Amino acid sequence: MARICAMLAQSNLVVVLGWAVYDVARLSMDMKAASLRIGLIGLSQFLPVLLINPFAGLVADRHDRRLVVRLALLVQMLAVGVLVALQAMGRADLPVFYLVAAGFAAGRGFYAPAMNALAPALVPVEILPRAIAVSAIAGRIGGIVGPVLGGFAYGVAPAFAYGLTLALLGAALVAQIAIGPHGANRPMADGKPLAHILDGLRYVARSRMLLGAISLDLFAVLLGGATAMLPVYARDILHVGPSGLGLLRSASSVGAVSTALWLSWCPVENGVGPKMLAAVALFGIASAVFGISRWLPLSLAMLALAGAADMISVYVRQTLVQVVTPDGMRGRVGATSALFITASNELGEMESGVVGAILGPVGSVVFGGVSAVAIALAWGRLFPELKRVQRFDEFLPES
């Protein structure tokens, strides 16, 4: 319950902030200039992520994870509470939106690793895989329902949308307080998070397989995403308003969840490397078609297809990282991968805004889609190891 409420709040706020920033910017700017203001949301979130990510895992391992999660939720509630108060006073402007985005990202930076680490301590090991699966599905459901709620709530009134986010965070906090004691955290070997990141970086740099898989996802997300420009499409291109923005934002999650359920029944077993590259290319094609679409059903279908393709790519990449990396290095490689992928999401929004200011929002999305296709083709040549991977069990030790 705590995870789904927190995810509902996060995805709700993403839609609300994106629309609010663009709507305010359009009062005095054209579409290109306003697109850049949307990109600044990503930059506002990137800086806290960059500073917090190397230390968040250490904090989760050194302290009571329930307390870390609760404090992280309180930080997020404080950020949204400031927005609610300033909106009531009529003083919510662009700098306020950016500060709220930064504060929320700071709380999320501590919340995610602590929350993820709680599950093994709360459920018996024999049902842990099911618990993780249920938790992941709950988060994805939040990614579908949250944007729709946010869009419709903002259509009623901005204050209502902000208040809804605050209420959802409060519900998540109450659910967290209900969690009982768990086993003590295992002691850390040392307290050098930056050293762990550097160890992970060095290991990834020495492994062509890991470097290719992680960098493929990094650059595809950095250049190929269309989500930052969705407020522009909802307001000025598709003309569907904030409720339509919620639908657009949730479409990719619908595709991702549907594909995740399919993969749970029919996992990828053969041709995993070529399929990962093909999925990235398909993601780019779907994004480019969305960029030129002027029909809402087609736009929703392309976003869902992009979400499905991205899920296949993520599934293969994450599995490859786990099976290729020795057990003793998985934590450090995982931390390195998480740092770059998380940062690329925020920087990708900034990149979309900058390109949108130069080429316009449509040019930004089409450029991103074409770039993702080019990256898939280039990585197939730069990292032939990826194309040669046929099965995950090639990397498992012989019994």
C-alpha positions as CSV (number, residue, x, y, z in Angstrom):
1,M,0.0,0.0,0.0
2,A,2.8,2.4,0.9
3,R,4.6,1.8,-2.5
4,I,1.5,2.2,-4.6
5,C,0.4,5.5,-2.8
6,A,3.9,6.9,-3.1
7,M,4.0,6.0,-6.8
8,L,0.6,7.5,-7.3
9,A,1.8,10.7,-5.7
10,Q,5.0,10.8,-7.8
11,S,3.3,10.2,-11.2
12,N,0.6,12.6,-10.2
13,L,3.1,15.3,-9.5
14,V,5.0,14.7,-12.7
15,V,1.9,15.5,-14.7
16,V,0.9,18.4,-12.6
17,L,4.3,20.1,-12.6
18,G,4.8,19.6,-16.3
19,W,1.5,21.1,-17.2
20,A,1.8,24.0,-14.6
21,V,5.3,25.0,-15.8
22,Y,4.3,24.9,-19.5
23,D,1.0,26.7,-18.9
24,V,2.6,29.5,-16.9
25,A,5.5,29.8,-19.4
26,R,3.1,30.1,-22.4
27,L,1.5,33.2,-20.9
28,S,4.6,35.1,-21.9
29,M,6.5,32.8,-24.3
30,D,6.2,30.9,-27.6
31,M,6.3,27.1,-27.8
32,K,10.0,26.9,-28.3
33,A,10.9,29.1,-25.3
34,A,8.3,27.4,-23.1
35,S,9.7,23.9,-24.1
36,L,13.0,24.9,-22.6
37,R,11.3,25.8,-19.3
38,I,9.9,22.2,-19.2
39,G,13.4,20.9,-19.7
40,L,14.5,22.9,-16.6
41,I,12.3,20.6,-14.5
42,G,14.7,17.7,-15.4
43,L,17.7,19.8,-14.5
44,S,16.2,20.7,-11.2
45,Q,15.8,17.0,-10.4
46,F,19.2,16.0,-11.8
47,L,21.3,18.0,-9.3
48,P,19.8,16.4,-6.2
49,V,20.0,12.9,-7.8
50,L,23.6,13.4,-8.6
51,L,24.5,14.5,-5.1
52,I,22.3,12.0,-3.2
53,N,22.6,8.8,-5.2
54,P,26.1,7.7,-4.2
55,F,25.1,8.0,-0.5
56,A,21.5,6.8,-0.5
57,G,22.4,3.1,-0.5
58,L,24.8,3.6,2.3
59,V,22.2,5.4,4.4
60,A,19.7,2.6,3.8
61,D,22.3,0.0,4.9
62,R,23.5,1.9,8.0
63,H,20.2,3.1,9.4
64,D,16.7,1.8,10.1
65,R,15.2,1.6,6.6
66,R,11.7,2.3,7.9
67,L,12.9,5.5,9.4
68,V,14.7,6.4,6.2
69,V,11.6,5.8,4.1
70,R,9.4,7.9,6.5
71,L,11.8,10.8,6.6
72,A,12.0,10.7,2.8
73,L,8.2,10.9,2.5
74,L,8.2,13.8,5.0
75,V,10.7,15.6,2.8
76,Q,8.4,15.1,-0.2
77,M,5.4,16.2,1.8
78,L,7.2,19.3,2.8
79,A,8.1,20.2,-0.8
80,V,4.5,19.7,-2.0
81,G,3.1,21.4,1.1
82,V,5.1,24.5,0.2
83,L,3.5,24.4,-3.2
84,V,0.1,24.1,-1.8
85,A,0.6,27.1,0.5
86,L,2.1,29.3,-2.2
87,Q,-0.6,28.3,-4.6
88,A,-3.2,29.4,-2.0
89,M,-1.4,32.8,-1.7
90,G,-1.3,33.1,-5.5
91,R,2.6,33.1,-5.5
92,A,3.2,29.8,-7.3
93,D,5.6,30.7,-10.2
94,L,8.3,29.0,-12.3
95,P,11.1,29.2,-9.6
96,V,8.7,27.7,-7.1
97,F,7.9,24.8,-9.4
98,Y,11.6,24.1,-9.9
99,L,12.3,24.2,-6.2
100,V,9.5,21.8,-5.5
101,A,10.8,19.4,-8.2
102,A,14.2,19.5,-6.6
103,G,12.9,18.9,-3.1
104,F,10.7,16.0,-4.3
105,A,13.6,14.4,-6.2
106,A,15.8,14.7,-3.0
107,G,13.2,12.8,-1.0
108,R,12.8,10.2,-3.8
109,G,16.6,9.7,-3.9
110,F,16.6,8.3,-0.3
111,Y,13.1,6.7,-0.6
112,A,13.8,4.3,-3.5
113,P,16.9,2.4,-2.2
114,A,15.5,2.1,1.4
115,M,12.1,0.9,0.2
116,N,13.6,-1.6,-2.2
117,A,15.8,-3.0,0.6
118,L,12.9,-3.4,3.0
119,A,11.3,-6.3,1.2
120,P,13.9,-9.0,2.0
121,A,13.6,-8.1,5.7
122,L,9.8,-8.2,5.8
123,V,8.8,-11.4,4.1
124,P,10.1,-15.0,4.3
125,V,12.8,-15.8,1.7
126,E,10.6,-18.4,0.0
127,I,8.0,-15.9,-1.0
128,L,10.4,-13.0,-1.7
129,P,10.3,-13.3,-5.5
130,R,6.5,-13.1,-5.4
131,A,6.6,-10.1,-3.0
132,I,9.0,-8.3,-5.3
133,A,6.8,-9.0,-8.3
134,V,3.7,-7.8,-6.5
135,S,5.6,-4.7,-5.4
136,A,6.8,-4.0,-9.0
137,I,3.3,-4.4,-10.4
138,A,1.9,-2.1,-7.7
139,G,4.5,0.6,-8.7
140,R,3.5,0.1,-12.4
141,I,-0.2,0.5,-11.6
142,G,0.6,3.7,-9.8
143,G,2.4,4.8,-13.0
144,I,-0.8,4.2,-15.0
145,V,-3.4,5.6,-12.6
146,G,-1.4,8.5,-11.1
147,P,-1.0,10.5,-14.3
148,V,-4.7,10.1,-15.1
149,L,-5.7,11.3,-11.6
150,G,-3.3,14.2,-11.8
151,G,-4.6,15.3,-15.2
152,F,-8.2,15.2,-14.2
153,A,-7.5,16.8,-10.8
154,Y,-5.6,19.7,-12.4
155,G,-8.5,20.1,-14.8
156,V,-10.7,20.8,-11.8
157,A,-8.3,23.2,-10.1
158,P,-4.5,23.3,-9.6
159,A,-4.9,23.5,-5.9
160,F,-6.9,20.3,-5.9
161,A,-4.2,18.5,-7.9
162,Y,-1.5,19.6,-5.4
163,G,-3.7,18.7,-2.5
164,L,-4.2,15.2,-4.0
165,T,-0.5,14.7,-4.2
166,L,-0.1,15.7,-0.6
167,A,-2.9,13.4,0.5
168,L,-1.4,10.4,-1.3
169,L,2.0,11.0,0.3
170,G,0.3,11.2,3.7
171,A,-1.4,7.8,3.0
172,A,2.0,6.4,2.0
173,L,3.4,7.6,5.3
174,V,0.6,6.2,7.4
175,A,1.1,2.8,5.6
176,Q,4.8,3.0,6.4
177,I,4.2,3.7,10.1
178,A,2.1,0.5,10.2
179,I,5.2,-1.6,9.1
180,G,6.6,-3.4,12.1
181,P,10.2,-4.0,13.2
182,H,12.5,-5.8,10.8
183,G,15.8,-7.5,11.2
184,A,18.9,-5.5,11.7
185,N,20.8,-4.3,8.6
186,R,23.9,-6.3,7.8
187,P,27.0,-4.3,8.5
188,M,28.8,-2.6,5.7
189,A,32.4,-3.5,4.9
190,D,33.2,0.2,4.8
191,G,31.6,3.6,4.5
192,K,33.0,4.7,1.1
193,P,30.1,5.0,-1.3
194,L,32.1,7.0,-3.9
195,A,34.7,4.2,-3.8
196,H,31.9,1.7,-4.5
197,I,30.8,3.8,-7.5
198,L,34.3,4.0,-8.8
199,D,34.9,0.3,-8.4
200,G,31.7,-0.3,-10.3
201,L,32.7,2.1,-13.0
202,R,36.1,0.4,-13.5
203,Y,34.5,-3.0,-13.7
204,V,31.9,-1.9,-16.2
205,A,34.7,-0.2,-18.3
206,R,36.6,-3.5,-18.4
207,S,33.6,-5.5,-19.5
208,R,32.6,-4.9,-23.1
209,M,29.3,-6.7,-22.5
210,L,28.3,-4.6,-19.5
211,L,29.6,-1.3,-21.0
212,G,27.6,-1.9,-24.2
213,A,24.4,-2.9,-22.4
214,I,24.4,-0.1,-19.8
215,S,25.5,2.6,-22.3
216,L,22.9,1.5,-24.8
217,D,20.1,2.2,-22.3
218,L,21.8,5.3,-21.1
219,F,22.0,7.1,-24.4
220,A,18.6,5.8,-25.7
221,V,16.9,7.3,-22.6
222,L,19.0,10.4,-22.7
223,L,18.2,11.2,-26.4
224,G,15.1,9.2,-27.3
225,G,12.5,10.0,-24.7
226,A,9.4,12.0,-25.6
227,T,7.8,12.4,-22.1
228,A,9.2,15.9,-21.4
229,M,7.4,17.3,-24.4
230,L,4.0,15.8,-23.5
231,P,2.6,19.0,-21.9
232,V,3.3,20.8,-25.2
233,Y,1.5,18.1,-27.2
234,A,-1.4,18.0,-24.8
235,R,-1.9,21.8,-24.8
236,D,-0.9,23.1,-28.2
237,I,-0.6,20.2,-30.7
238,L,-3.3,17.6,-29.8
239,H,-5.4,20.1,-27.8
240,V,-6.6,17.6,-25.2
241,G,-5.9,19.7,-22.0
242,P,-4.5,18.4,-18.7
243,S,-6.8,15.4,-18.6
244,G,-5.4,14.4,-22.0
245,L,-1.9,14.9,-20.7
246,G,-2.7,12.4,-18.0
247,L,-3.7,9.8,-20.6
248,L,-0.6,10.5,-22.7
249,R,1.6,10.1,-19.6
250,S,0.0,6.8,-18.6
251,A,0.1,5.3,-22.1
252,S,3.7,4.2,-21.9
253,S,3.1,2.6,-18.5
254,V,0.2,0.6,-20.0
255,G,2.5,-0.7,-22.7
256,A,5.2,-1.5,-20.1
257,V,2.9,-3.3,-17.7
258,S,1.3,-5.4,-20.5
259,T,4.8,-6.4,-21.8
260,A,6.0,-7.2,-18.2
261,L,3.1,-9.5,-17.7
262,W,3.7,-11.1,-21.0
263,L,7.4,-11.6,-20.2
264,S,6.5,-13.2,-16.9
265,W,4.8,-15.9,-18.8
266,C,6.9,-16.0,-22.0
267,P,10.4,-14.8,-21.0
268,V,13.0,-14.0,-23.7
269,E,15.1,-17.1,-24.1
270,N,16.8,-17.0,-27.5
271,G,18.4,-14.1,-29.4
272,V,18.4,-11.9,-26.4
273,G,21.1,-9.5,-27.6
274,P,19.6,-8.9,-31.1
275,K,16.2,-8.5,-29.5
276,M,17.5,-5.9,-27.1
277,L,18.9,-3.8,-30.0
278,A,15.7,-4.3,-32.0
279,A,13.6,-3.1,-29.0
280,V,15.7,0.1,-28.7
281,A,15.2,0.7,-32.4
282,L,11.4,0.1,-32.1
283,F,11.3,2.5,-29.2
284,G,12.8,5.1,-31.4
285,I,10.5,4.5,-34.3
286,A,7.4,4.6,-32.1
287,S,8.7,7.9,-30.5
288,A,9.2,9.5,-34.0
289,V,5.8,8.5,-35.2
290,F,4.3,9.9,-32.0
291,G,6.2,13.1,-32.7
292,I,4.4,13.7,-36.1
293,S,1.0,12.4,-35.0
294,R,-1.9,14.8,-34.7
295,W,-4.5,12.1,-33.8
296,L,-4.9,11.2,-30.1
297,P,-5.6,7.4,-30.6
298,L,-2.5,7.1,-32.7
299,S,-0.4,9.1,-30.2
300,L,-1.6,6.9,-27.4
301,A,-0.8,3.7,-29.3
302,M,2.7,4.9,-30.2
303,L,3.5,5.8,-26.6
304,A,2.2,2.4,-25.5
305,L,4.4,0.7,-28.1
306,A,7.4,2.8,-27.0
307,G,6.7,1.7,-23.4
308,A,6.5,-1.9,-24.4
309,A,9.7,-1.8,-26.4
310,D,11.5,0.0,-23.5
311,M,10.3,-2.8,-21.1
312,I,11.9,-5.5,-23.4
313,S,15.1,-3.5,-23.5
314,V,15.2,-3.0,-19.7
315,Y,14.3,-6.6,-19.1
316,V,17.2,-7.9,-21.2
317,R,19.7,-5.3,-19.9
318,Q,18.9,-5.9,-16.3
319,T,19.1,-9.7,-16.7
320,L,22.4,-9.4,-18.6
321,V,23.9,-7.2,-15.9
322,Q,23.0,-9.7,-13.2
323,V,24.2,-12.9,-15.0
324,V,27.4,-11.3,-16.4
325,T,28.5,-9.6,-13.1
326,P,30.1,-11.8,-10.4
327,D,28.2,-11.9,-7.2
328,G,30.8,-10.0,-5.3
329,M,30.5,-7.0,-7.7
330,R,26.8,-6.9,-8.3
331,G,26.1,-4.3,-5.6
332,R,28.8,-1.9,-7.0
333,V,27.8,-2.5,-10.6
334,G,24.2,-2.1,-9.7
335,A,24.9,1.2,-8.0
336,T,26.8,2.5,-11.0
337,S,24.1,1.4,-13.4
338,A,21.4,3.0,-11.2
339,L,23.3,6.3,-11.0
340,F,23.6,6.6,-14.8
341,I,20.2,5.5,-15.7
342,T,18.5,7.6,-13.0
343,A,20.5,10.7,-14.0
344,S,19.8,10.1,-17.7
345,N,16.1,10.3,-17.1
346,E,16.4,13.8,-15.7
347,L,19.1,14.9,-18.2
348,G,17.0,13.5,-21.0
349,E,14.2,15.9,-20.0
350,M,16.7,18.7,-20.1
351,E,18.0,17.6,-23.5
352,S,14.4,17.5,-24.9
353,G,13.8,21.0,-23.6
354,V,17.0,22.4,-25.2
355,V,16.4,20.7,-28.5
356,G,12.8,21.8,-28.3
357,A,13.9,25.4,-27.9
358,I,16.0,25.0,-31.1
359,L,14.0,22.7,-33.4
360,G,10.6,23.1,-31.8
361,P,8.7,20.4,-29.7
362,V,7.9,18.3,-32.8
363,G,11.5,18.5,-34.0
364,S,12.7,17.5,-30.5
365,V,10.6,14.4,-30.3
366,V,11.4,13.3,-33.9
367,F,15.1,14.0,-33.4
368,G,15.0,11.8,-30.2
369,G,13.3,8.9,-32.0
370,V,15.7,9.0,-34.9
371,S,18.6,9.2,-32.5
372,A,17.4,6.1,-30.6
373,V,17.3,4.1,-33.9
374,A,20.8,5.4,-34.8
375,I,22.1,4.4,-31.4
376,A,20.7,0.9,-31.8
377,L,22.4,0.5,-35.2
378,A,25.7,2.0,-33.9
379,W,25.8,-0.1,-30.8
380,G,25.3,-3.2,-32.9
381,R,28.6,-2.3,-34.7
382,L,30.5,-0.8,-31.8
383,F,29.6,-3.7,-29.4
384,P,29.3,-6.9,-31.6
385,E,29.3,-8.8,-28.3
386,L,25.7,-7.7,-27.8
387,K,24.6,-9.1,-31.1
388,R,26.3,-12.4,-30.4
389,V,24.5,-13.0,-27.1
390,Q,21.8,-15.7,-27.7
391,R,20.9,-17.0,-24.3
392,F,21.3,-15.7,-20.7
393,D,22.5,-19.1,-19.5
394,E,25.7,-18.7,-21.6
395,F,27.1,-16.7,-18.6
396,L,25.9,-19.0,-15.8
397,P,28.5,-21.2,-14.2
398,E,28.3,-24.9,-15.1
399,S,26.9,-27.0,-12.3
